[in-house]
Amino acid sequence: MSKLLHSVNQRTQLAGENRLELLLFRLEDKQLYGINVFKVKKIITCPDLTAMPHRHPIALGVANTMDGPLPILDLKLAIGHGNSEQVRGKSVIVAEYNRKMQGFLVDRVEHIINIEWSDIHPPPRGVGREHYLTAISKHQDEIIEIIDVEKIIAEIMPFNEQMDAPLSEALDTALNQKAQEAGADEAQAKKSKNVLVVDDSVVARNQIKRCLEAAGFTCTLLKNGLEAYQFLENMTMEGRNPTDEYLMMISDIEMPEMDGYTLTRRVKENPDMKALYVLLHTSLSGVFNKAMVEKVGADNFLPKFDANELASAVLKLLNGETD
């Protein structure tokens, strides 16, 4: 099984090239699913589990591993397809999302494919507001469903979206100061409060939106990098400067159609957009992130999701304290 996973260095070469590697797997429903290899730490056979009191139905239990306790989640149940009929002998994909390790019980792991983000598309309309899909693709005439894992994890372990009172007060003070500096210039005052948010996960978009709106900001929400770039391009074609209307752009990295690295690089290469401040905000982990931030020209990078860290990053930008 270890041969199935490439080295981090090999996989990193795909970052910024609008490509990724998907680890394909199946559940008991036989549907083909995919997960970004960047998120996968290892694949193990499901070990013995210790039941947890008052556990969420999706949480099968905790495995004692060399890396410490590991919660094992029933992915089949999480997406509404019923309980897994068997646990022993099944595979577990150990992955890191939002700074935490989880194990996802799957029926079997297949192989890794190299694919372009442009071949990954948003879910079709009509699947409903509560669907678990974040994207779909195709491999050898089979549909690959890419699950919104952030939505699943948020249901089990909700994130704290409330920033500390001192930070909230500091943001309020900074916004008032910007408004005073703008004086009668309503456009300038509005710009300080507008944030462009780009993320394919509805859970992640709304987390950021609720956090920032509670501090007095307004958010424009977009679903992927291609949509965001076209949105900015249309602004410039109309003679509008994005930096005149938005304080910053907060973008995920993993997105269908165009990833956040490619979006950032294209924005920074466009003379009409390059001054827009870009904060990459992602559940991806690993030391490669810092190097990629510099490679594509992003202004900052922040792992998901901590309301105080996000608020602090916005506050520093308002106060002109960025690097």
C-alpha positions as CSV (number, residue, x, y, z in Angstrom):
1,M,0.0,0.0,0.0
2,S,2.9,2.4,0.7
3,K,3.9,2.2,-3.0
4,L,0.5,3.7,-3.8
5,L,1.4,7.1,-2.3
6,H,4.0,9.2,-4.0
7,S,6.5,11.3,-2.1
8,V,5.5,14.8,-1.0
9,N,8.2,16.4,-3.2
10,Q,6.8,14.6,-6.3
11,R,3.3,15.7,-5.6
12,T,4.3,19.3,-4.8
13,Q,5.5,19.7,-8.4
14,L,1.9,19.7,-9.5
15,A,1.0,22.6,-7.3
16,G,0.6,25.8,-9.1
17,E,0.3,24.0,-12.5
18,N,-3.5,23.6,-12.1
19,R,-3.0,19.9,-11.7
20,L,-3.5,17.5,-8.8
21,E,-3.4,13.8,-8.0
22,L,-6.6,12.1,-6.8
23,L,-6.6,8.9,-4.7
24,L,-9.5,6.9,-6.0
25,F,-11.6,4.7,-3.7
26,R,-14.9,3.0,-3.4
27,L,-17.5,2.6,-0.7
28,E,-20.0,-0.3,-0.4
29,D,-22.2,1.5,-2.9
30,K,-19.5,0.8,-5.5
31,Q,-19.5,4.5,-6.7
32,L,-16.0,5.8,-7.5
33,Y,-14.8,8.6,-5.2
34,G,-11.6,10.8,-5.1
35,I,-9.6,12.7,-2.5
36,N,-6.7,15.0,-3.1
37,V,-3.4,13.1,-2.4
38,F,-2.0,16.2,-0.7
39,K,-4.4,15.5,2.2
40,V,-3.6,11.8,2.6
41,K,-1.0,10.9,5.2
42,K,-1.3,7.1,4.9
43,I,-3.6,4.2,4.3
44,I,-4.1,1.5,6.9
45,T,-6.3,-1.5,7.5
46,C,-8.9,-0.6,10.0
47,P,-7.6,-1.4,13.5
48,D,-9.5,-2.3,16.6
49,L,-11.7,0.6,17.7
50,T,-12.7,2.0,21.1
51,A,-16.2,3.2,21.3
52,M,-16.7,6.8,22.5
53,P,-19.6,7.8,24.8
54,H,-22.1,10.2,23.2
55,R,-20.4,9.8,19.9
56,H,-21.8,11.2,16.7
57,P,-23.3,8.3,14.6
58,I,-20.7,8.9,11.9
59,A,-17.8,8.4,14.3
60,L,-17.2,4.6,14.5
61,G,-14.7,5.0,17.4
62,V,-11.1,5.8,18.1
63,A,-8.1,3.8,17.0
64,N,-4.9,3.8,19.1
65,T,-2.1,4.4,16.6
66,M,1.6,5.2,16.8
67,D,0.7,8.9,16.1
68,G,-1.9,8.9,18.9
69,P,-5.7,8.5,19.0
70,L,-7.3,8.6,15.6
71,P,-11.0,9.1,15.1
72,I,-12.4,6.8,12.4
73,L,-15.4,8.1,10.5
74,D,-17.9,6.1,8.5
75,L,-17.7,7.9,5.2
76,K,-20.6,5.9,3.7
77,L,-22.9,6.9,6.5
78,A,-21.7,10.5,6.4
79,I,-22.9,11.0,2.8
80,G,-26.3,9.5,3.6
81,H,-25.8,6.0,2.1
82,G,-26.4,4.1,5.3
83,N,-24.1,2.4,7.7
84,S,-21.1,0.4,6.5
85,E,-22.0,-3.2,6.9
86,Q,-18.5,-4.3,7.9
87,V,-15.6,-2.6,9.6
88,R,-12.9,-5.2,10.2
89,G,-10.6,-5.7,7.2
90,K,-11.7,-2.4,5.5
91,S,-9.3,0.3,4.5
92,V,-8.9,3.6,6.3
93,I,-7.6,6.7,4.5
94,V,-5.8,8.8,7.1
95,A,-6.0,12.4,6.1
96,E,-5.4,15.8,7.6
97,Y,-8.1,18.5,7.3
98,N,-8.2,21.8,9.1
99,R,-5.2,20.9,11.3
100,K,-6.7,17.6,12.6
101,M,-6.2,14.0,11.6
102,Q,-9.1,11.8,10.8
103,G,-9.5,8.3,9.4
104,F,-12.1,7.6,6.7
105,L,-13.4,4.1,6.5
106,V,-13.7,3.0,2.8
107,D,-14.5,-0.3,1.1
108,R,-11.3,-0.4,-0.9
109,V,-8.6,1.9,-2.2
110,E,-7.9,1.7,-5.9
111,H,-5.1,3.9,-7.4
112,I,-3.9,7.4,-8.0
113,I,-4.6,9.4,-11.1
114,N,-3.0,12.7,-12.3
115,I,-5.6,15.1,-13.5
116,E,-6.0,18.8,-14.4
117,W,-8.2,21.0,-12.2
118,S,-10.0,22.1,-15.4
119,D,-11.3,18.5,-15.7
120,I,-12.9,18.8,-12.3
121,H,-16.3,20.5,-12.3
122,P,-18.8,21.8,-9.8
123,P,-21.7,19.4,-8.9
124,P,-24.6,19.5,-11.4
125,R,-27.6,21.6,-10.5
126,G,-30.4,19.8,-8.9
127,V,-28.5,17.7,-6.4
128,G,-30.0,19.8,-3.6
129,R,-28.7,22.2,-1.1
130,E,-27.7,19.5,1.4
131,H,-25.6,17.5,-1.0
132,Y,-22.2,16.2,0.1
133,L,-20.4,16.8,-3.3
134,T,-17.9,19.5,-3.8
135,A,-16.9,18.5,-7.3
136,I,-17.1,15.7,-9.9
137,S,-14.8,14.4,-12.6
138,K,-14.5,11.4,-14.9
139,H,-12.0,8.5,-15.3
140,Q,-12.3,5.7,-17.8
141,D,-16.0,6.4,-18.4
142,E,-16.7,6.4,-14.6
143,I,-17.9,9.5,-12.7
144,I,-15.7,10.4,-9.8
145,E,-17.5,12.1,-6.9
146,I,-15.3,14.4,-4.7
147,I,-16.8,14.7,-1.3
148,D,-17.1,17.9,0.7
149,V,-15.1,16.6,3.6
150,E,-15.1,20.0,5.4
151,K,-18.9,19.8,5.5
152,I,-18.7,16.3,7.1
153,I,-16.1,17.3,9.7
154,A,-18.0,20.5,10.5
155,E,-21.1,18.4,11.4
156,I,-19.1,16.3,13.8
157,M,-16.7,18.8,15.2
158,P,-18.1,22.3,14.6
159,F,-15.5,25.1,14.4
160,N,-15.5,28.1,16.6
161,E,-16.5,30.9,14.4
162,Q,-16.5,33.6,17.2
163,M,-13.5,35.8,17.4
164,D,-12.3,37.0,20.8
165,A,-13.8,40.3,22.0
166,P,-10.5,42.3,21.9
167,L,-10.0,41.3,18.3
168,S,-13.5,42.2,17.3
169,E,-13.1,45.6,19.0
170,A,-9.8,46.2,17.3
171,L,-11.3,45.5,13.9
172,D,-14.2,47.8,14.6
173,T,-11.7,50.5,15.6
174,A,-9.7,50.0,12.5
175,L,-12.8,50.1,10.2
176,N,-14.0,53.3,11.9
177,Q,-10.5,54.9,11.4
178,K,-10.5,53.9,7.7
179,A,-14.0,55.5,7.4
180,Q,-12.8,58.7,9.0
181,E,-9.7,58.8,6.7
182,A,-12.0,58.4,3.7
183,G,-14.2,61.2,4.8
184,A,-16.7,62.0,2.1
185,D,-15.2,59.4,-0.2
186,E,-17.8,56.7,0.1
187,A,-16.1,54.4,-2.4
188,Q,-12.9,54.4,-0.4
189,A,-14.8,53.8,2.9
190,K,-16.7,50.9,1.3
191,K,-13.6,49.3,-0.1
192,S,-12.1,48.9,3.4
193,K,-15.1,46.8,4.3
194,N,-15.5,44.6,1.2
195,V,-13.8,41.2,1.0
196,L,-13.9,38.8,-2.0
197,V,-14.2,35.1,-0.8
198,V,-13.5,32.2,-3.1
199,D,-14.1,28.6,-2.0
200,D,-15.8,25.6,-3.5
201,S,-17.0,24.4,-0.1
202,V,-20.3,26.0,1.0
203,V,-19.4,25.3,4.6
204,A,-16.0,27.1,4.3
205,R,-17.6,30.1,2.4
206,N,-20.2,30.6,5.1
207,Q,-17.7,30.2,7.9
208,I,-15.6,33.1,6.5
209,K,-18.7,35.1,5.7
210,R,-20.2,34.8,9.2
211,C,-16.8,35.5,10.8
212,L,-16.2,38.7,8.8
213,E,-19.8,40.0,8.8
214,A,-19.9,39.8,12.6
215,A,-16.9,42.2,12.5
216,G,-18.7,44.7,10.1
217,F,-17.4,43.5,6.7
218,T,-19.4,42.6,3.6
219,C,-18.4,39.6,1.5
220,T,-18.8,38.7,-2.1
221,L,-18.9,34.9,-2.4
222,L,-17.6,32.9,-5.4
223,K,-17.3,29.2,-5.9
224,N,-14.0,28.5,-7.7
225,G,-10.9,30.1,-9.2
226,L,-12.2,30.3,-12.7
227,E,-15.4,32.1,-11.6
228,A,-13.3,34.5,-9.5
229,Y,-10.9,35.3,-12.3
230,Q,-13.7,35.9,-14.7
231,F,-15.4,38.1,-12.1
232,L,-12.2,40.2,-11.7
233,E,-11.6,40.2,-15.5
234,N,-15.1,41.6,-16.1
235,M,-14.4,44.3,-13.6
236,T,-11.3,45.4,-15.4
237,M,-13.0,45.3,-18.8
238,E,-15.6,47.7,-17.3
239,G,-12.8,50.0,-16.3
240,R,-13.1,49.2,-12.6
241,N,-10.0,48.5,-10.5
242,P,-10.5,45.5,-8.1
243,T,-8.3,47.2,-5.5
244,D,-10.7,50.2,-5.5
245,E,-13.6,47.9,-4.4
246,Y,-12.1,45.2,-2.4
247,L,-9.8,45.2,0.6
248,M,-8.6,41.7,-0.2
249,M,-9.3,38.3,-1.8
250,I,-9.4,35.2,0.5
251,S,-9.1,32.1,-1.6
252,D,-9.1,28.4,-1.1
253,I,-6.5,26.4,-2.9
254,E,-8.4,23.2,-3.9
255,M,-11.2,24.2,-6.3
256,P,-12.7,22.8,-9.5
257,E,-12.1,24.5,-12.8
258,M,-9.1,26.5,-11.5
259,D,-7.2,26.1,-8.3
260,G,-6.2,28.9,-5.9
261,Y,-2.5,28.7,-6.8
262,T,-3.3,29.2,-10.5
263,L,-5.9,31.9,-9.7
264,T,-3.3,33.8,-7.6
265,R,-0.6,33.5,-10.3
266,R,-2.9,34.8,-13.0
267,V,-4.1,37.7,-10.8
268,K,-0.5,38.7,-10.0
269,E,0.5,38.5,-13.6
270,N,-2.3,40.7,-14.7
271,P,-1.3,44.4,-14.5
272,D,-4.9,45.4,-13.9
273,M,-5.3,43.1,-10.9
274,K,-1.8,42.5,-9.4
275,A,-2.2,45.0,-6.6
276,L,-5.1,43.0,-5.1
277,Y,-4.1,41.5,-1.8
278,V,-4.4,37.7,-1.9
279,L,-4.7,35.6,1.2
280,L,-4.7,31.8,0.5
281,H,-6.8,30.1,3.1
282,T,-6.8,26.3,2.9
283,S,-7.1,23.0,4.7
284,L,-4.1,21.7,2.9
285,S,-1.1,21.1,5.1
286,G,2.6,20.7,4.7
287,V,5.8,22.7,4.5
288,F,5.4,23.1,0.7
289,N,2.7,25.7,1.3
290,K,5.1,28.5,2.2
291,A,7.2,27.9,-0.9
292,M,4.1,27.8,-3.1
293,V,2.8,31.0,-1.6
294,E,6.0,32.7,-2.7
295,K,6.1,31.0,-6.1
296,V,2.6,32.2,-7.2
297,G,3.0,35.6,-5.6
298,A,0.3,35.3,-2.8
299,D,0.6,38.0,-0.1
300,N,-0.2,35.6,2.8
301,F,-1.2,32.1,3.7
302,L,-3.4,30.9,6.5
303,P,-4.5,27.3,7.4
304,K,-8.2,26.7,8.0
305,F,-10.1,27.5,10.2
306,D,-9.5,29.7,13.1
307,A,-11.6,32.8,13.5
308,N,-9.0,34.7,15.5
309,E,-6.2,34.0,13.1
310,L,-8.4,35.1,10.2
311,A,-9.4,38.3,12.0
312,S,-5.8,39.0,12.9
313,A,-4.7,38.7,9.3
314,V,-7.4,41.1,8.2
315,L,-6.6,43.5,11.0
316,K,-2.9,43.6,10.1
317,L,-3.8,44.5,6.5
318,L,-6.1,47.3,7.6
319,N,-3.3,48.6,9.8
320,G,-0.7,48.3,7.1
321,E,1.3,45.8,9.1
322,T,1.7,43.2,6.3
323,D,5.1,42.0,5.2
